[in-house]
Every structure is written in structure tokens, then in C-alpha cells.
Amino acid sequence: MEHIEDNQNEDLTPKSEQQDVAPTPENVSNDTSEAIEHVENDISFKNRIDLTELQEGISLIKGEISKVIVGQKEMIDMLIASILANGHSLIEGVPGVAKTISAKLLAKSLDIGFSRIQFTPDLMPSDILGTSVFNMKNSEFEFKEGPIFSNMILIDEINRAPAKTQAALFEVMEERQITIDGQKFIMELPFIVLATQNPVEQEGTYRLPEAQLDRFLFKIDIDYPNVDEEIEILNREQILQGAEKTNQVSAHLSKEQINKFQGLVNQIMIESHLIKYIADMIVSTRNNPFLYLGASPRASIAILKASKAFAAMSGRDFVTPEDIKRSAIPVLQHRVIVTPEREMEGVTTKQIIRQIIEAVEIPR
């Protein structure tokens, strides 16, 4: 702020007198400062990384999804950020708030492979990954790929499958590969898992293992629409008159473009003091007396990647503290566990994370 105030104190000497003053080092310094300020204030200033194509692609995706989905802008931003950061997302909400259809529309707006898996209590790991089948013609076993072999995987009601089925996702979610019968199969990139779950229903469901929750970049909470959005939903449904909603959506971005955008996001710059800001935030979760389990180093890497994605979505090639703060809750809320005593008092992970964000000093 001092630099700005100094520049505002302009020399009030008449122009006729200023013309007679010989150039001095001080005058040259002032001219240079004014030139720098002019560049900083110039809205046409270009980033060091060209994000034009990325922003155009994001705009197209949002436009396609908004043809069907009313509101839920934060959820859509989170889903797009998870793709740019090459991470998986867990979408949680009560039935009927467009969890599944939002994921389907996102996949349809992209020209990539899509696979949907409906998790059930009797689902086996081989139903997801695939299995070796004996070929009677050549007397050899052949591997038949499961639905996991695609670019975007929608797992509906993920918490309805038992632990052994959930464990089958550990390797593929973290390493983008599976190992069956001693053979390693590499997933085609991009590889993104979008999973949904209902937080209300408990019958016939299983709690997700902490090791699996930690592999999700974001946990996205979806709330009910407001009155105006509810009216808009009803009006659109009336206009459709039973027509398929997803038919309105067209694909825009290819696999190559998505891989390119993910590479651009990795190049987004972040200052060393902001990296320390992330580290301080994560360490605070481990020392917080209200938390039984703190965040792991994977969480700090997730915040780093997510903040870069949000910066790119905002058209910037550098990370700001606001990007980090925006990433904190969706990255951390499913990775930390509240102590039983505080949980009985009704304290939530979101409340504790917000307190940590407020407590950690923002670097200047």
C-alpha cells in the first residue's frame, strides 16, 4: 500500500517548469516506477503461461452442463478443478440433488471414454477390474477388461459395496494401474474417478476405508436448491415434456486437450511462502486437540494441485492465498476425523478446518 500512496503524491510543479529540469537519477527512477505501475495496471497484461484455450474449454463445459443443471455452480467448479488437477472426487448429497446426472453430463461434455459402475453389496473386485477367462480355442487364459478400463469412471453409491470391493480401487486410483495374475495394466490417461454417496441412508451401506477416502482429491457436498432454482427446475422439466435431458449436451474437449490442460496446471507458479502456508495449515490439523486424525502429506500435495487448478480457472498463472483457502475444506474435510467427545457435541470437520484457516497466518 505504501508504494501506491507514494505514486499518488505526484509532483505539482507546473509543466512549463518541469520541462527545464535536467534528467537526474531520481527522475529516471520515478519514470521507471511509473512504467512498472502502468504495466501492472494494464488489464491486457499477458500471463507467462497461455491459458486462453484452457479458459475457453472450461467455458464450453460450463455452458453445456448449465443446459440441464440449475445452480450448483460451486459443485461444477469443483468437478472441473478435479479434472484439471488430475484428481478424483467424492460427491455427497441426499437423493435427488443431481449427483449422478451432473457426473454423467460432465463426462458427456468431454470427448473421452465413460463407464458407470453401480456398486451393490454383492459386487466383487473382478466385476470392476476384470478377470482371466479360459479360451477353449487356444487353451490359454485371456484377460477380459472390466468397466474400470475407461477415462472417466462414475461409481454410483460407492458406499454400498463391502471393504474387499473398495480395496480393489486402491491401486488404480493412486497409481493409475492394476495388477492381476502378475500382469500390470496401465490405465489410459486421463483417468478420473467420480463417486457418489448418500450420507443419510445407513441400511445396506459400508463406511469407506480411510485409505480410500485419502485417495479422493475432493469431497464435494451438494445441498438443496433455493426457491428460485427449484422453480427453474420445474419450468425446464415442463418444457422438456419427457425428453431426455442429456441429449442437449455436446462433447467439446478431447483426451489430448485435457492432458494438455493438466500439464499447463502443473506449470502454474507458486511462491515459497505460499508453500509454507500450505504446510503450516496441514501441520495444524495434526496438532489440533479437536481432531483424532490429522491430514497426511498427500493432503498437502492435494491442496497444492487444487490451488493451481483454481488459479488456472481464474485465468492466472500464479497461486494466491485465496486459492489455497478455497481448496482447504473440500480437500481436508474427508481426511481428518473429529475426536469422539467433540463429535458428540456436534462439532464438524468443516468447523474445525475453518478455525484452522483463520488461525494460520496468511503470508504477505
N, C-alpha and C positions, 0 to 999 in steps of 0.2 A: 504493500500500500504506500510506503514511503516513496518508492520510485515514481508512482503515479502522481502523488501530490507534488513532488519536485518538478515534474514535467508540466504540471498545471500552472506553476508560478512562472509564467512567461515574462520575458523582458519587455517592459512597457515603453522603451525608448522609441521615439518616432522613427519611421523607416528612413527618413532623409538622413538622420544622424547615424543610423546603423550602417548605412552604405559606406560611410567614411572610415569605419573601424576596420583595421587590418586583421586578417585571419590569424588567430592565435591558437595554441594547443587547446585552450579551454573552449574556444568557439568550435573547433573541429570536433571535440569530444561531444559537445551539445548536439551538433549536427548528426553525429553517428547515433546518439541515443534516440533522437527523433526518428531517424531512419529505421532503427530497430523497432521502435514503438509502432511505426506505421505498418511494418510487416506483420507484427503480432496482431494488430487490429484489423488487418486486411482479411476479410472473410473468404477471399479467394485463395488464401494460403494453402498450398498443397501438402498432403501428407508425404512422408518419406516412403510409405508403402501405399500403393494404389489400391484403394478399397472400393472403387466405383462399381465394378462388376459384382462384388460381394453384396453391396447395399442394394443394387438393382435386383439381384436374385432374392434377397430377403423380402423386398417389397412385393415381388411377384408371389412368393409363397404366402405372405400375409393376405394378399388380395384374394388368392384362391380359397384359403381357409375361411375368410370372412364371408364368402358367399353362402356358407352354411352355418358356421358357428357365430352366435351373437355374444358379444362381450368376450370374457376370458382372455383379455389381451396379455395379462401377465403370464398365464399358462403357455400361450403361444410363443411369447418371447423366450420363456424358459426352454421349451422344446427345441426352438431354433438354436438357442445358445448351446444346448447339449450336443446338437449335431456338429456345430462349428468347433466345439471343444473335444469332439470325438469321444463323448461320454454317453452313458446310459441314464435313463430317467425312470423313476417310480412315481406314477400318478395315483394319488389317493383322493377319494371323494365318495360321497354317498351315491347310491344307484340313480341313474338318470341325469347326471350333470355333464354328459358328453365326454367322458373319459375315453372310451373306446373309439368313438367316431372321430374325435379330434386326432388321435394317433393314426387312424386309417386315412383321414384327409391329408395329414402331413405326408404320409407315405405316397399318397396318390398325386400330390403336388410335385413329387420328385420322380424322375425317370430312373428308378432303381428297383431292384428286386424286393418283394414284400412277402412276408409269411406271417400267418397268425396261428398261435397255439392257444387253445382253450385248456387251461390247467384244471384237472379234476383229481379227486383223491386216489383214483386207481391208475393215474398216469405213471409210466415207467421211464427211466432215463433213456432207454433205447427208442422210445416214442418221440423223443426230442432230437437226440443226436444222430440216430440211425443204427443199423445193425448189419452184421455179416450174414449173408444168405448163401446157402449151398446151391451152386448151379449144377444141375444134373447133367447138362450137356458136356461141360468140360471138366466135371468133377473137381471144381475149385470153389472156394468161398469168394463171394463178391460183396463189397460194401455198398449198401443202399443208404444214400444220404437221407437224413431226417430233415424236418422243417427248419432246423436251426441254420441250414445252409442257404442263407439269403443275405441281403444287405440290411434291411430293416425288419426286425422281429417284434411283433406285437404279442405279448404274453398277457392274456386276459385272465383276471382273477388269479394272480400268481400265488396268493396265499392259500389256495385250495389244494395244492399238491404237497405230499409229505416231504420230509427232510431229504430222503435219498434222491428224490427227483430234483429238489432245489440244488443239491450238491453237484448235480450234473452240469449246472450252469457256471460253476466257479471258474473253471479253466477257460471256457470260451469267452466269458465276459471280461476277464482280466487280460488274457494273452491272445485273444482272437484266434484261437486254435483249439482243436480237440484231439485227444489221443485214444484210439480204440484198437485193441488187438496189437499193440505195439507200433501202430502206424499213426503218424502225425498228419492231420489235415488242417491246412491254413485257410482261414475264412477270407473271402473276397472283401476288399475294402470299398466303400465304407461299411462298417459293421456296427449297427446301433440296436440296442435292446430297449424297447419301451414296454413297461409293465404297468398293469392297473391292479388296484386292490380296494376293497370296501372296508373302511375302518369300523363300521357299525356291527356288521354281522359276524358272529363268533362261531356259530354252529357249522361244523364241517370245514373249518379253516385251520391253518397251521401258522404259527409265528415264524417269520422269515429269520434264518440264522444271521447273526451279526456279521459274519464273514461275507455273506451275500449282500446285505444292506450296504456294507462298506464299498461294494463294487459299483453302486449306483452313484453317478455324479450328483444328481439332484433328486430330492423328494419334493414333488410339486403337489401342493394342497389345492383342491378345487372347491369353491364354495357355491352356494346357491346364487342364481342371477337376481338382480334387483327387479323392481316392478316394471320399469320401462323396458328392460331386456326381456322380461317374461312376456310382455305384450308383443314385442317384436318377434319373439319365437313363435307365438301363436299366429301372428299375421303371416309369417313366412310359411308356416305349415298349411294355412288356409290357401295360400297362393299355389303351393305345390300340388295340392289335391291328390295326394298319394304317390306322386312321382318320386323316384329315387333321388335322394339328396346328393349323393356322391357323384352323380352324373354331371353335375355342374363344374366339377373340378378338373383342371387340366395339368399335365406334368410339364415342368419347366427346366429344372436343373438335372444334369446328368451326373453319373458317378464321377467322371473326370473333373467336373466343376466343383463338386462337393469336396473331393480330395484336394483340389487346388485351394479352395477356401480354407480348409483345415490347415493347410500349410501356411497360408497367409496369417492366420490367427496365431500360429506358433511364433511368427516373427514379430508380433506386437511387442513393443518395448515396455519394460517396467523398471523403475529406478530401484536401487539397492535399499533405500529407506522404506520403500513400499513392500519389498520382500521381507524385511524385518517386521513390518506392521502385520503381515500375514502370520509370521512365526510367533509373534507376541500373542496374537489372538488365539492361535492353536494351543500354545503352552498354557494360556489362561484357562482353557477348558480342562486341562489335566490337573490344575491346582484348585479348581473351584470346589468348595465344600458341598455344593448342592448337586454335584454330578458324581455318579458312581463310576462311569466310564467316560474318559475324555476322548478327544479326536486323535487319530493316528497321522503319521506323515503323509499317508495317502490323501487325507483330508486337506492338508496344506497344499499339496500339488493340485487337488481338485479346485480349490479356491483360486490358485494361480491361473489355471486353464480357463475357468469360468469367467474370471475378471477380464482376461484377454478377449474372450468371446463377446462380452458385453461392450468392451471398448470398441471392437470392430463393428458391432451392430450400431454403435453411436457415431460411426464414421471417424474414429480416432485411431491413430497408430501407437498410442501410449495408454497405459493404465492409470486411473486416478483412484484416490481413496474411496470415492463413491462406488466405483465398480466392485471393489473388494467388499464393501459393506453390503451391496446388493447381492453378492454371491454367498455371503456368510450363512444366512438362515437356510436356504434350500440345500446347501452343501452339508451343513452340520447337523440339522435337526434329526436326521435318522441315524447319525453316527454316535451321538452321545446318549447316555442313559441317566435319567434323574434318580437320585437316591430314593429308596422306598419311603422314607419319612417325608420328604418334600412332595413326592408323588401323591401321598395320602392327603396332603394339604392342598392339592390341586395345582401345584406348580408344574408348568410345562417346559419342554426343552426350548421352545421359541422364546419364552420369557427370560430364561437364563442366558440364551445366546444374545438377546437384545441388551441385557445388562453388561455382558462381556464386551460387546461392541462399543457401548457407551463408556466403559471403564478404560479400555485400551486407548492410549493417546494417539491421536491422528497425526502423522508426520507432516511437517510443513516444508 
